[in-house]
Amino acid sequence: MLSRSTTTGNDESTPMTELSSSRSSGTETMRTTSYPVPPSTVLAMTGQYPPQTYRGLQDLNREIAALQDRLRQRDANQYISFKHVSADDLRLLEESRDQLRAAVRLTYFPDIETLLIKVPTLHHEKAHRSFAEETVTALTNMGVRVMEREPTGAGRYTARSASRKEADSSYRNGLLRPTGTDWPHFVIESGLSESLSRLRQDVNWWIANSGGRVLLVLLLKVSRSDQTLTIEKYFPQRQPSTRARVAAGGPGFVPQRITTTVVKVGTTPPSVQGPPVVLEFNRVIGRQPVAPRERDVVFAHATLIELALMIFK
């Protein structure tokens, strides 16, 4: 059962200048910002994972099918990386998503023409959806209005650099951030254990490109081999102001890992290492809670074990 605790924190900050557009396959958000972000080669990890050449939809489906086969056998890296992907290539791919073998997540870096494709698994989907649904249930029981817990799901966001990304799950307060141009307050990214380095760069993308406007990111690492669920919680942290950063547009934001909780259900009895997972109300909703009813959402150890047992079922 979810428990709750009180919290304090910053109120919703003033939105930055933003520009948006939309397409039939999802909501797209363009950002105009005044802060530096990591290079695309860092976020795309092209040094560690050299991308292969993109050759069209048919070849992509073959790669997805091959990865799905590997994922059925073991905890492989869920990401496929392609180079030489033009804006027209991406547009055609987005228009043909119903022809893909899986409901993939896309991240695109136009300056280096690199596309990352995240191929979902059942366990990865169960992980992020269960945490998202339990959070919404807790907020509903507090009386939080629907508009304040607006689900933006895998909505597509486009940063100042024109880099585009889709989350696994995301939410925002639609009263404080009322347009399709607004960043989510809360994002969940999940994946198998072999995808951890990629997942951490996903966290970096959200926090850096939003200029700290994404207030909380939950990273869920699923290890099927030993039935272990690892939950990492991140807040945005403003970098110290230096002459070089001021020249680059001001101090940027980096992910600060707040807690790590490891849930093991492949052992007898199941165990939890680390603190309960606390989702601060002011970060999920973007405003201070009104006592006594509104409080943080807390996943106690017993709840985490129950969720992990369901995920690995």
PEUR-V511266 format. One record per residue. N is the residue number from 1. SS is DSSP state (a for helix, b for strand, c for the rest). PSI is psi in degrees with one decimal (none if undefined). OMEGA is omega in degrees with one decimal (999 if undefined). Layout:
N:SS:PSI:OMEGA
N:SS:PSI:OMEGA
This chain:
1:c:139.8:179.1
2:c:137.7:173.1
3:b:174.9:-175.8
4:b:152.1:175.9
5:b:160.8:180.0
6:c:162.3:179.9
7:c:165.0:170.5
8:c:159.6:-180.0
9:c:-173.7:-175.9
10:c:144.4:174.4
11:c:171.2:179.3
12:c:130.8:-179.8
13:c:169.1:-178.1
14:c:128.5:-179.8
15:c:147.8:175.5
16:c:166.7:179.0
17:c:132.0:-174.7
18:b:155.1:178.5
19:b:138.0:-176.7
20:b:160.3:169.8
21:b:166.3:179.7
22:b:155.2:176.7
23:b:166.3:-174.5
24:c:-28.1:-175.6
25:c:-1.1:179.1
26:b:175.7:179.5
27:b:133.3:-179.4
28:b:139.4:-175.2
29:b:122.3:177.7
30:b:136.5:-176.8
31:b:135.3:168.8
32:c:116.7:-173.4
33:c:172.1:-178.6
34:c:48.4:179.8
35:c:151.6:-178.3
36:c:153.4:175.9
37:c:159.1:179.1
38:c:152.1:176.6
39:c:150.1:180.0
40:a:-33.7:179.6
41:a:-29.8:177.5
42:a:-49.4:-178.4
43:a:-35.6:179.9
44:c:-10.2:178.5
45:c:44.4:-176.6
46:c:-25.3:177.4
47:c:-43.9:-179.4
48:c:-34.2:-177.2
49:c:80.8:-178.2
50:c:128.1:-178.5
51:c:152.6:174.7
52:b:162.2:-177.7
53:b:134.2:178.7
54:c:130.5:-176.3
55:c:15.8:175.4
56:c:176.1:-172.2
57:a:-40.9:-177.8
58:a:-44.2:178.5
59:a:-39.0:178.2
60:a:-44.0:179.1
61:a:-35.0:176.0
62:a:-40.9:179.3
63:a:-40.4:178.0
64:a:-43.6:179.9
65:a:-41.6:179.4
66:a:-40.6:178.7
67:a:-39.4:177.1
68:a:-38.2:176.8
69:a:-43.7:179.0
70:a:-39.7:-178.5
71:a:-28.2:176.7
72:a:-24.2:-176.3
73:a:-31.9:-175.2
74:c:174.4:178.2
75:c:78.2:-179.9
76:c:167.5:173.7
77:c:128.0:-175.0
78:c:-0.9:-173.0
79:b:140.9:170.5
80:b:134.2:-176.9
81:b:132.1:-179.8
82:b:144.5:174.3
83:b:170.7:-178.9
84:c:39.3:176.6
85:c:107.3:-178.6
86:c:169.8:176.5
87:a:-36.6:177.5
88:a:-38.7:176.3
89:a:-44.3:-179.1
90:a:-42.1:179.4
91:a:-45.2:179.1
92:a:-37.8:178.5
93:a:-44.3:-180.0
94:a:-36.7:178.8
95:a:-17.1:-176.7
96:c:22.2:-174.2
97:a:-27.4:179.4
98:a:-11.0:178.1
99:a:-5.9:-179.7
100:c:155.7:-177.0
101:c:-11.8:-177.7
102:c:157.3:176.4
103:c:78.6:-172.0
104:c:163.9:170.8
105:b:137.7:-176.7
106:b:140.8:168.3
107:b:128.1:-172.8
108:b:138.3:178.3
109:b:95.5:-172.8
110:c:-29.5:-177.3
111:c:-25.0:176.0
112:c:9.5:177.8
113:c:49.2:-178.0
114:b:134.5:-179.0
115:b:128.3:173.1
116:b:132.3:178.5
117:b:121.6:179.2
118:b:120.5:-177.7
119:c:119.0:-175.3
120:c:159.3:171.0
121:c:164.9:179.1
122:a:-44.6:-177.2
123:a:-39.3:178.4
124:a:-41.1:178.9
125:a:-42.9:179.0
126:a:-36.0:-178.1
127:a:-56.5:-175.3
128:a:-34.6:-179.8
129:a:-37.9:-178.6
130:a:-42.0:178.0
131:a:-39.2:178.8
132:a:-45.8:-177.2
133:a:-39.1:177.4
134:a:-36.8:178.1
135:a:-44.9:179.1
136:a:-40.6:178.2
137:a:-44.2:179.3
138:a:-43.1:179.6
139:a:-38.5:177.6
140:a:-42.7:179.0
141:a:-22.8:175.5
142:c:-10.8:-177.3
143:c:13.8:178.1
144:c:129.6:-175.6
145:c:153.2:-179.3
146:a:-41.6:-177.9
147:a:-21.7:-179.5
148:a:-5.7:177.0
149:a:50.0:-175.9
150:b:120.0:179.6
151:b:121.6:176.3
152:c:-0.4:169.3
153:c:-125.9:179.3
154:c:31.9:178.3
155:c:145.5:-175.4
156:b:130.7:179.2
157:b:141.2:180.0
158:b:124.9:-176.6
159:c:176.7:178.4
160:c:-36.8:-179.5
161:c:-3.3:-175.1
162:c:5.9:172.2
163:c:137.2:-176.2
164:b:145.4:-179.3
165:b:149.2:174.4
166:b:136.0:179.0
167:c:173.9:166.5
168:c:-55.7:174.0
169:b:145.6:177.6
170:b:153.1:-178.2
171:b:151.6:172.4
172:b:160.3:173.8
173:c:107.2:-176.3
174:c:-11.4:174.9
175:c:-37.5:178.5
176:c:-30.9:179.2
177:c:81.5:-164.9
178:c:-8.0:-175.5
179:c:165.0:177.3
180:c:-6.8:179.5
181:c:-4.9:-172.0
182:c:141.9:176.8
183:c:152.3:172.3
184:c:154.2:173.0
185:c:-35.4:-167.3
186:b:129.1:-178.0
187:b:142.1:172.7
188:b:129.6:172.9
189:b:132.4:-179.7
190:b:159.5:179.2
191:b:171.7:179.0
192:b:163.1:-172.3
193:a:-34.9:-179.2
194:a:-9.8:-179.1
195:a:11.0:-170.9
196:a:-45.1:-178.3
197:a:-37.8:176.4
198:a:-42.8:-179.5
199:a:-39.3:179.7
200:a:-32.0:173.9
201:a:-28.5:172.0
202:a:-44.8:176.7
203:a:-44.5:179.3
204:a:-42.2:-179.9
205:a:-49.7:-176.3
206:a:-46.3:-174.4
207:a:-43.7:-178.5
208:a:-47.7:-175.3
209:a:-24.9:177.3
210:c:-4.2:-177.2
211:c:36.6:179.8
212:c:6.2:-179.0
213:c:-28.0:168.4
214:c:112.5:-168.1
215:c:-19.9:-177.7
216:b:130.1:174.2
217:b:129.4:176.7
218:b:123.2:177.7
219:b:126.0:-179.6
220:b:115.2:178.1
221:b:122.3:-175.6
222:b:120.2:176.5
223:b:105.0:-175.8
224:c:-30.5:-174.6
225:c:-39.2:178.9
226:c:12.3:177.1
227:c:57.3:179.7
228:b:132.3:176.8
229:b:122.0:178.4
230:b:128.4:-178.3
231:b:118.4:175.8
232:b:133.5:179.8
233:b:132.3:-176.7
234:b:141.3:169.5
235:b:156.4:171.2
236:b:139.9:176.4
237:b:124.7:179.0
238:b:132.5:177.2
239:c:148.7:176.3
240:c:144.4:-179.8
241:c:124.2:175.7
242:c:166.0:-179.8
243:a:-41.3:-179.1
244:a:-40.3:-179.4
245:a:-36.5:175.9
246:a:-42.2:178.7
247:a:-29.7:-179.5
248:c:-2.2:178.5
249:c:4.5:179.4
250:c:168.1:179.6
251:c:139.1:178.4
252:c:-169.8:-178.9
253:b:141.5:178.3
254:b:156.1:177.5
255:b:134.6:172.4
256:b:115.7:179.4
257:b:121.9:-175.0
258:b:-47.8:-179.2
259:b:156.0:171.1
260:b:128.4:179.9
261:b:129.4:-176.9
262:b:122.9:-178.0
263:b:119.4:-178.1
264:b:116.2:179.4
265:c:7.3:175.3
266:c:4.3:179.6
267:c:165.1:177.1
268:c:114.1:-1.5
269:c:167.3:173.1
270:c:154.1:-177.7
271:b:161.4:176.7
272:b:128.0:174.5
273:b:125.6:-179.3
274:c:178.1:-174.9
275:c:164.1:167.9
276:c:156.0:178.3
277:b:114.9:-177.7
278:b:122.7:174.3
279:b:105.0:-174.8
280:c:129.4:-176.4
281:a:-44.9:-175.3
282:a:-20.4:177.7
283:a:-35.4:178.2
284:a:-40.3:-175.2
285:c:-21.6:176.6
286:c:10.3:175.5
287:c:168.6:179.1
288:c:145.0:176.6
289:c:149.3:175.5
290:c:110.0:-179.4
291:c:154.1:4.0
292:c:-5.5:-170.2
293:c:-40.1:-175.8
294:c:127.7:-177.3
295:c:173.7:173.2
296:b:152.7:171.9
297:b:123.2:-176.0
298:b:122.8:173.5
299:b:99.6:179.5
300:c:165.1:-177.9
301:a:-42.4:-179.1
302:a:-38.9:178.4
303:a:-41.3:179.5
304:a:-40.4:177.3
305:a:-43.1:179.4
306:a:-43.2:179.3
307:a:-43.2:-179.2
308:a:-39.8:177.0
309:a:-38.9:178.0
310:a:-42.5:-178.1
311:a:-40.7:-176.0
312:c:4.7:-179.7
313:c:none:999
